[in-house]
């Protein structure tokens, strides 16, 4: 049994225009120690999936309408609030995109780490504080002992994200969800954070769900990836296999968008392509057709008539496209 | 920067500010037509020029403005605020007798307004469209739009005359005999209505501000982080969110401190509270210049001390204020 199994998940968001399925029939699994990457444009439902796993969908606006999220066999969509609180920050924890605003400005870094340890592991104040110093050291903040009493405003963006990672890993979670952990950081700092995450994963065996729109990060970090489009899974499979031979036109578009650095600047540069068109609006999300059709060059009548099924290929690759075999 | 150095610089600024207040007050009073000689002659039913000059000479009012000002400031430095012609008492003594009553009223009203305002603000921010939230909004609107003397009189009619829970006026019941606690309870009973009256205006401000600040903070990234850490709802709201939402409320409370003091003048009048407000009112009518100047000086002093305390409180709540590091 996989550590996390998401089955036919449907999340509905109540908007002014009515109810929109921001996640529509999503199924995937996550093995222990594995890194799985979510890729897609803004608004495709990556973060919603993460929040649903954490049980943190916005109150009264978002809800799980169908499907199951099974963690160690336990369906989280049916779990009580108290049980979810036990799991959050303890078995499943999350780091967010904005390290500048994700830490509470009026508490010390040490307190924000120690608090989790006291809550979930029942550590004493002293023990939790000492552990916080060790954790800061583990995320490679120099002079951890001297920095533990610092406030977030005294730290740089990269250091804050390290502190966030320390909070998230404090209770040695089984799953770490990283929602665009490096988007707000400098490129050099990005590389350091990825290094750190990779090392920590090796040391702790934590599974990672990494949400990103950076194909380079995916190739570097993850074993398997899920490409999302307009709340639906477009393609799932091993990273290398998909990069080698994507079977969904959207995945192909994303891959060809990545610029390549060339050794010789005089060399002929392959034309940088974009995926034409824009993501459909929330209102159109539920329709029984391929939502990518309006931007697709392989469009046929079939694409407009019916939603494409999950087509399975060898090696665990699944593509939601009527023309997957031909591509 | 450590707290001591901050205190020293702030006290220095306060001294400069107080001197400026003294000079300004004295000049303004001097500019206004009429002086105590006029009042005395009026109360005698009129006096001739000779007598007026005599009175002015007696009180040093015939001297040059600068000389008067210099002498006044020199006296203030030795805590001598002059002599009240109207009350026949040194002004310092007159004010110190009444200052505790005003401070008691002002500080208790400010505290009640702050605590009740913040608690109700937080409750209504958690369910912005709930019944509790609408009720708090209504209460705040009522408190803010009703003039204090009107609220005071309504409370008097309701809780002193109709239901006789609280005494009508004054600060203590002279007929009561007993030890410290008996008297304290007596004063507390007298305090309730004026305190609620004065607090009602400021409660409105604080609850609205606390509600707005709290709603903003509850939607912030770090509150989401706190939830993602698996903390209890109570910890998320009252620890992580509230400490952030407090800063604007404390800032406003500091700014409002002078308003609370001037509000106290009316409330003291309604409830015959024996404080500075009543004294101020009477001495303005009597053109008792030294007393008026003394009261102005003391209210400036109280406001400055209040602002200093606000500053220190802000530093406690928000580490970014002090510019630590």
HADDOCK unambig.tbl for C-alpha pairs under 7 A between the chains (distance, minus, plus):
assign (segid A and resid 85 and name CA) (segid B and resid 230 and name CA) 4.36 0.50 0.50
assign (segid A and resid 85 and name CA) (segid B and resid 231 and name CA) 6.66 0.50 0.50
assign (segid A and resid 86 and name CA) (segid B and resid 230 and name CA) 6.20 0.50 0.50
assign (segid A and resid 88 and name CA) (segid B and resid 228 and name CA) 5.77 0.50 0.50
assign (segid A and resid 88 and name CA) (segid B and resid 229 and name CA) 5.70 0.50 0.50
assign (segid A and resid 88 and name CA) (segid B and resid 230 and name CA) 4.55 0.50 0.50
assign (segid A and resid 89 and name CA) (segid B and resid 228 and name CA) 5.94 0.50 0.50
assign (segid A and resid 89 and name CA) (segid B and resid 229 and name CA) 4.09 0.50 0.50
assign (segid A and resid 89 and name CA) (segid B and resid 230 and name CA) 5.27 0.50 0.50
assign (segid A and resid 93 and name CA) (segid B and resid 228 and name CA) 6.70 0.50 0.50
assign (segid A and resid 93 and name CA) (segid B and resid 229 and name CA) 6.92 0.50 0.50
assign (segid A and resid 94 and name CA) (segid B and resid 228 and name CA) 6.65 0.50 0.50
assign (segid A and resid 101 and name CA) (segid B and resid 221 and name CA) 5.77 0.50 0.50
assign (segid A and resid 101 and name CA) (segid B and resid 222 and name CA) 6.24 0.50 0.50
assign (segid A and resid 102 and name CA) (segid B and resid 221 and name CA) 4.79 0.50 0.50
assign (segid A and resid 102 and name CA) (segid B and resid 222 and name CA) 4.30 0.50 0.50
assign (segid A and resid 102 and name CA) (segid B and resid 225 and name CA) 6.10 0.50 0.50
assign (segid A and resid 103 and name CA) (segid B and resid 222 and name CA) 5.08 0.50 0.50
assign (segid A and resid 104 and name CA) (segid B and resid 222 and name CA) 5.13 0.50 0.50
assign (segid A and resid 106 and name CA) (segid B and resid 244 and name CA) 6.74 0.50 0.50
assign (segid A and resid 106 and name CA) (segid B and resid 318 and name CA) 5.49 0.50 0.50
assign (segid A and resid 106 and name CA) (segid B and resid 319 and name CA) 6.05 0.50 0.50
assign (segid A and resid 116 and name CA) (segid B and resid 229 and name CA) 6.34 0.50 0.50
assign (segid A and resid 119 and name CA) (segid B and resid 231 and name CA) 6.97 0.50 0.50
